[in-house]
Amino acid sequence: MTYKVQVAGVREDVWSENGRTFATHEEARQYAIDLLMRWMGADVGRVVPVETPRGEPVSLDDPKIVVCHRRKA
């Protein structure tokens, strides 16, 4: 299985991605952590299988989230 990282921009409620894929969940997780540490435009990141569709709504209860700097409403 291959993985990708999806992020949600600050005040955005839909996941976005850049098309980069990873051979392992751990590689994708490390990339997500690094990306969210550097990029101030996003505040939530998750790791999902490549087959996961684009544009899904963001839920802060999603167990696939690996980085979350957003407060639950």
Summary of the structure (lengths in Angstrom):
residues: 73
radius of gyration: 11.1
end to end distance: 33.6
largest distance: 34.2
contacts: 184
relative contact order: 0.30
helix: 19%
strand: 38%
